[in-house]
Amino acid sequence: MDMRDRATRIAVVGAGYMGGGMAQVFAMSGYSCVLADADAPTAEAARERLVREAEDFEAQGLFPPGSASAIGSGLSAAESIEEAVAGADYIAEVVPERSDIKADVLARICASCGADAVIASNTSAIPIESLAAHVTRPERFLGVHWMNPAPFVPGVELIPSTSTSPEVLDSAETLIAGLGKIPVRVADQTGFIANRLQYALFQEASRMVEEGLATPRQVDEVVSNSFGFRLPFFGPFAIADMAGLDVYAGGYASFAAAYGDRFAVPRMLTDRVAAGDHGLKTGGGFTGMDASRAAEIIAYRNRAYAALAQLKTDLGKVPGAED
Ligand SMILES: NC(=O)c1ccc[n+]([C@@H]2O[C@H](COP(=O)([O-])OP(=O)(O)OC[C@H]3O[C@@H](n4cnc5c(N)ncnc54)[C@H](O)[C@@H]3O)[C@@H](O)[C@H]2O)c1
């Protein structure tokens, strides 16, 4: 079925924090969405919570007018997983991040859903290949990893296993893009792209705190106002290209000396610098930056950062972190 068709029936299995937010997005976009949870009262309580929360979000201007009513009419609560998935075309598995629970729930979904229903796991880090072992007809199974909070963060990772059919990947991408999200196809690896990087950052941040070199608040203050301030616009490769790859290579010499192998200079960086590619200033770099457009790129960057600085001033500090 064409996943842009609003007749596509959605089931969300696991109506907690992420599943609930995803269900709101589906219903706001005009899909009918059935919620299932560990039992019927939990699913019904989730439905009521999600409608109340949508009313609140709409009143705050966070959801467009009419959203709460669309969510009220689009969401229903099922008696069981089996009932929820029986008529569904697209099933989101959003139960807790435990392989045993996911294996059990995926097997129950497969036992009751239609042969052509697409099944999408929201796992944060478990390789899709290992979950696919619990799915019958694994060609209709993939990872569709939403970020927290689901209604507001645009990026969604799409992760095929070696069995996922190209048609299923295409239809999931169409569905997610049609919700106004930004789907990105990524390789199946533990933590995919987003969490592998996010957990690496947390690892190094924790190390500094454990070594007594910074408090968690100091780390957060520096991250969100320095290099993290760039991240809404540029990823690590564009940032390196703009900073200068020769500068990065020089920086790594100090890191490798201080921290050893975990900060060894990446081979792909050394190779580029040796070939005379220093990023934006020479043209090229990891993201293929065009040196002849450097002035435009820098002007965009400056506008973006000035606008973000203004937004942060307007919003004020995070409540509770004022001092
Ligand atoms: N919280 C996040 O920031 C975040 C972000 C991205 C992805 N994820 C992933 O999304 C998934 C869900 O996380 P969450 O934060 O929404 O968890 P959650 O605990 O808020 O929700 C899980 C829901 O599953 C239900 N559940 C538990 N066992 C069940 C079963 N056997 N059958 C049916 N329902 C069952 C729970 O009652 C609960 O409502 C996990 O895989 C998690 O890693 C979480």
PDBQT file of the ligand as one rigid body, heavy atoms in Angstrom, charges set to zero:
ROOT
HETATM    1  N1  LIG A 401      13.289   7.643  25.758  1.00  0.00    +0.000 N 
HETATM    2  C1  LIG A 401      14.094   8.020  24.774  1.00  0.00    +0.000 C 
HETATM    3  O1  LIG A 401      14.764   9.061  24.863  1.00  0.00    +0.000 OA
HETATM    4  C2  LIG A 401      14.197   7.203  23.519  1.00  0.00    +0.000 A 
HETATM    5  C3  LIG A 401      14.637   7.816  22.338  1.00  0.00    +0.000 A 
HETATM    6  C4  LIG A 401      14.704   7.066  21.156  1.00  0.00    +0.000 A 
HETATM    7  C5  LIG A 401      14.372   5.715  21.190  1.00  0.00    +0.000 A 
HETATM    8  N2  LIG A 401      13.950   5.140  22.365  1.00  0.00    +0.000 N 
HETATM    9  C6  LIG A 401      13.583   3.718  22.330  1.00  0.00    +0.000 C 
HETATM   10  O2  LIG A 401      12.167   3.606  22.255  1.00  0.00    +0.000 OA
HETATM   11  C7  LIG A 401      11.770   2.396  22.936  1.00  0.00    +0.000 C 
HETATM   12  C8  LIG A 401      10.776   2.763  24.024  1.00  0.00    +0.000 C 
HETATM   13  O3  LIG A 401      11.369   3.670  24.916  1.00  0.00    +0.000 OA
HETATM   14  P1  LIG A 401      10.497   4.642  25.829  1.00  0.00    +0.000 P 
HETATM   15  O4  LIG A 401      11.452   5.643  26.358  1.00  0.00    +0.000 OA
HETATM   16  O5  LIG A 401       9.293   5.074  25.112  1.00  0.00    +0.000 OA
HETATM   17  O6  LIG A 401      10.097   3.657  27.015  1.00  0.00    +0.000 OA
HETATM   18  P2  LIG A 401       8.802   3.713  27.966  1.00  0.00    +0.000 P 
HETATM   19  O7  LIG A 401       9.153   2.876  29.144  1.00  0.00    +0.000 OA
HETATM   20  O8  LIG A 401       8.354   5.109  28.188  1.00  0.00    +0.000 OA
HETATM   21  O9  LIG A 401       7.676   2.996  27.101  1.00  0.00    +0.000 OA
HETATM   22  C9  LIG A 401       7.645   1.621  26.868  1.00  0.00    +0.000 C 
HETATM   23  C10 LIG A 401       6.190   1.191  26.868  1.00  0.00    +0.000 C 
HETATM   24  O10 LIG A 401       6.145  -0.207  26.555  1.00  0.00    +0.000 OA
HETATM   25  C11 LIG A 401       5.206  -0.801  27.414  1.00  0.00    +0.000 C 
HETATM   26  N3  LIG A 401       5.503  -2.226  27.517  1.00  0.00    +0.000 N 
HETATM   27  C12 LIG A 401       6.401  -2.844  28.353  1.00  0.00    +0.000 A 
HETATM   28  N4  LIG A 401       6.368  -4.176  28.125  1.00  0.00    +0.000 NA
HETATM   29  C13 LIG A 401       5.451  -4.399  27.144  1.00  0.00    +0.000 A 
HETATM   30  C14 LIG A 401       4.970  -5.554  26.507  1.00  0.00    +0.000 A 
HETATM   31  N5  LIG A 401       5.453  -6.754  26.813  1.00  0.00    +0.000 N 
HETATM   32  N6  LIG A 401       4.003  -5.419  25.568  1.00  0.00    +0.000 NA
HETATM   33  C15 LIG A 401       3.521  -4.192  25.238  1.00  0.00    +0.000 A 
HETATM   34  N7  LIG A 401       3.947  -3.039  25.818  1.00  0.00    +0.000 NA
HETATM   35  C16 LIG A 401       4.896  -3.154  26.763  1.00  0.00    +0.000 A 
HETATM   36  C17 LIG A 401       5.328  -0.053  28.732  1.00  0.00    +0.000 C 
HETATM   37  O11 LIG A 401       4.163  -0.219  29.540  1.00  0.00    +0.000 OA
HETATM   38  C18 LIG A 401       5.513   1.373  28.239  1.00  0.00    +0.000 C 
HETATM   39  O12 LIG A 401       4.269   2.043  28.050  1.00  0.00    +0.000 OA
HETATM   40  C19 LIG A 401      13.048   1.756  23.452  1.00  0.00    +0.000 C 
HETATM   41  O13 LIG A 401      13.519   0.832  22.504  1.00  0.00    +0.000 OA
HETATM   42  C20 LIG A 401      13.996   2.943  23.562  1.00  0.00    +0.000 C 
HETATM   43  O14 LIG A 401      15.353   2.579  23.519  1.00  0.00    +0.000 OA
HETATM   44  C21 LIG A 401      13.834   5.862  23.514  1.00  0.00    +0.000 A 
ENDROOT
TORSDOF 0
